[in-house]
Amino acid sequence: MSTSEAGVLSAAEFRERVAARELRIGIVGLGYAGLPLALAFAEEGFPVVGIDLNAERVAAVNEGRSYLVDVPEERYVDAQGRLSATQDFGVVGELDALTICVPTPLSKTRSPDLTYVIAASQAVAEHLTNGQVVMLQSTTYPGTTQELVLPILEEGGRTVGLDVFLGYAPERVDPGNAHFDVHNTPKLIGGVTDECRARAEAIYATIVEQVVPVSSPMVAELAKLHENTFRAVNIALANELALMCDHLGVSAWEVIDAAATKPFAFLPHYPGPGLGGDCIPVVPHFLSWRLREYGYSARMIDAAHEINANMPVHVVHKIADALNAQGRAIKGSRILVLGAAYKPDVHDTRESPSLQIMQDLLARGADLRYCDPWVPTLSLGDSGIESVAWTTEEVDAADCLVMLTAHRQFIDQPHWDKASLVVDTRNVIPAAEHVWRI
Ligand SMILES: NC(=O)c1ccc[n+]([C@@H]2O[C@H](COP(=O)([O-])OP(=O)(O)OC[C@H]3O[C@@H](n4cnc5c(N)ncnc54)[C@H](O)[C@@H]3O)[C@@H](O)[C@H]2O)c1
């Protein structure tokens, strides 16, 4: 690499600036992925600016207010005023390194919507200066970094690898996980050139215990997709076992726990009401979508999707069967759903199967209530609905209790002793004649 380009630090100078914590870092998108990253760099001693279009989030960061479950307000104190936020991309020109963490949703037809990545990359490119390192961290289809972001950065006449540096470092955060965070989750890094990768490694190595360099951005993009596909496929396998066990009259959980006593070559996954969250239901489709271009059909991904996407329907049928066995119908029955969030102890309802199940129950005429200490209100279709309190009275008044998300509060206060009928999709309620499982 030439070091003579105006404004481009030599590799050694760059490292010195990182070591002195003088590198000015920008994080574009202050959500579940971006905010913890911004705080981690600020806590480490770097001056950090978060750039977000959302005025409320920008104000919250500047006032040290938390809006994410995984980010306690004490972290702003630890950052000692080194983190600020703005809506103005003009600040990009004052920074040395930027990470883009904006959303990458799927459209209704399950094709990737890259409009946020394109908009953020264009806004960065407008203020790009020589020597800057740009990392994409949003989850996306293989090829995005080099085929989509690189040309945008080079529009102004700069060359990636020479004037500016570009790479991909996938986000692997697991919200609500008390054991793994930014620091102890290994960071994959693929650079467009060796120098792109080396500079990104130097930056991330300051906050991550293990940086794992890979040979290209596409390897890093694919590794992220494969991790999440692995999980979606294994959950589908567990869900299919539950469907088969339903016919055979045994507990899928007992079968899985028995299989898991094998000390090698088995990794237990468990059934549930369907996939939720921003990653597992969504991410495998980035891969299958891209491969369609090559006439390749990702059969495993499609089969897993079909099984997982059908689980909410199966749960509603199970509720209908359970009520029917007591001479009742869904219509007119008071049904108390436990859990709107997609997994325990988070307030995230994105893609949560609970929403589909509740909507289906409402459409069938249920007198529906839900309880979720993490989700006080919900919009279901056109109407808003409020969580009821977790009390024995609510349980007592329900014709059917449906366990969808095993929040700690439910487990710690097991009011279900009072329930006359239970459908448990998580195997957390002790077996009894009135307890049905999926
Ligand atoms: N949430 C997770 O657990 C998780 C885990 C792994 C990977 N990811 C990936 O990380 C990426 C970000 O996800 P997230 O959960 O943090 O999303 P999020 O919705 O929580 O936050 C994204 C932020 O980006 C901002 N934004 C949107 N467009 C912008 C633009 N053009 N310029 C500046 N800011 C913009 C939004 O206002 C929002 O604050 C996605 O690709 C997601 O798939 C998320």
PDBQT file of the ligand as one rigid body, heavy atoms in Angstrom, charges set to zero:
ROOT
HETATM    1  N1  LIG A 501     -30.779  -6.659  17.200  1.00  0.00    +0.000 N 
HETATM    2  C1  LIG A 501     -29.946  -7.676  17.235  1.00  0.00    +0.000 C 
HETATM    3  O1  LIG A 501     -29.946  -8.458  18.162  1.00  0.00    +0.000 OA
HETATM    4  C2  LIG A 501     -28.975  -7.917  16.109  1.00  0.00    +0.000 A 
HETATM    5  C3  LIG A 501     -28.121  -8.996  16.212  1.00  0.00    +0.000 A 
HETATM    6  C4  LIG A 501     -27.239  -9.249  15.187  1.00  0.00    +0.000 A 
HETATM    7  C5  LIG A 501     -27.255  -8.423  14.067  1.00  0.00    +0.000 A 
HETATM    8  N2  LIG A 501     -28.110  -7.348  13.989  1.00  0.00    +0.000 N 
HETATM    9  C6  LIG A 501     -28.072  -6.525  12.781  1.00  0.00    +0.000 C 
HETATM   10  O2  LIG A 501     -27.573  -5.237  13.098  1.00  0.00    +0.000 OA
HETATM   11  C7  LIG A 501     -28.167  -4.269  12.217  1.00  0.00    +0.000 C 
HETATM   12  C8  LIG A 501     -28.801  -3.175  13.054  1.00  0.00    +0.000 C 
HETATM   13  O3  LIG A 501     -29.831  -3.775  13.815  1.00  0.00    +0.000 OA
HETATM   14  P1  LIG A 501     -30.382  -3.133  15.159  1.00  0.00    +0.000 P 
HETATM   15  O4  LIG A 501     -31.107  -4.212  15.873  1.00  0.00    +0.000 OA
HETATM   16  O5  LIG A 501     -29.321  -2.395  15.855  1.00  0.00    +0.000 OA
HETATM   17  O6  LIG A 501     -31.445  -2.097  14.542  1.00  0.00    +0.000 OA
HETATM   18  P2  LIG A 501     -32.248  -0.963  15.300  1.00  0.00    +0.000 P 
HETATM   19  O7  LIG A 501     -33.492  -0.764  14.543  1.00  0.00    +0.000 OA
HETATM   20  O8  LIG A 501     -32.301  -1.257  16.774  1.00  0.00    +0.000 OA
HETATM   21  O9  LIG A 501     -31.315   0.321  15.155  1.00  0.00    +0.000 OA
HETATM   22  C9  LIG A 501     -30.942   0.830  13.926  1.00  0.00    +0.000 C 
HETATM   23  C10 LIG A 501     -30.763   2.339  14.064  1.00  0.00    +0.000 C 
HETATM   24  O10 LIG A 501     -30.329   2.826  12.801  1.00  0.00    +0.000 OA
HETATM   25  C11 LIG A 501     -30.925   4.109  12.605  1.00  0.00    +0.000 C 
HETATM   26  N3  LIG A 501     -30.900   4.424  11.172  1.00  0.00    +0.000 N 
HETATM   27  C12 LIG A 501     -31.651   3.932  10.174  1.00  0.00    +0.000 A 
HETATM   28  N4  LIG A 501     -31.262   4.443   8.991  1.00  0.00    +0.000 NA
HETATM   29  C13 LIG A 501     -30.236   5.283   9.254  1.00  0.00    +0.000 A 
HETATM   30  C14 LIG A 501     -29.419   6.110   8.447  1.00  0.00    +0.000 A 
HETATM   31  N5  LIG A 501     -29.565   6.156   7.124  1.00  0.00    +0.000 N 
HETATM   32  N6  LIG A 501     -28.495   6.848   9.057  1.00  0.00    +0.000 NA
HETATM   33  C15 LIG A 501     -28.321   6.805  10.396  1.00  0.00    +0.000 A 
HETATM   34  N7  LIG A 501     -29.066   6.034  11.209  1.00  0.00    +0.000 NA
HETATM   35  C16 LIG A 501     -30.003   5.287  10.646  1.00  0.00    +0.000 A 
HETATM   36  C17 LIG A 501     -32.305   3.945  13.184  1.00  0.00    +0.000 C 
HETATM   37  O11 LIG A 501     -32.879   5.203  13.511  1.00  0.00    +0.000 OA
HETATM   38  C18 LIG A 501     -32.030   3.081  14.430  1.00  0.00    +0.000 C 
HETATM   39  O12 LIG A 501     -31.802   3.868  15.584  1.00  0.00    +0.000 OA
HETATM   40  C19 LIG A 501     -29.157  -5.028  11.349  1.00  0.00    +0.000 C 
HETATM   41  O13 LIG A 501     -28.560  -5.381  10.145  1.00  0.00    +0.000 OA
HETATM   42  C20 LIG A 501     -29.441  -6.265  12.177  1.00  0.00    +0.000 C 
HETATM   43  O14 LIG A 501     -29.834  -7.350  11.366  1.00  0.00    +0.000 OA
HETATM   44  C21 LIG A 501     -28.959  -7.077  14.995  1.00  0.00    +0.000 A 
ENDROOT
TORSDOF 0
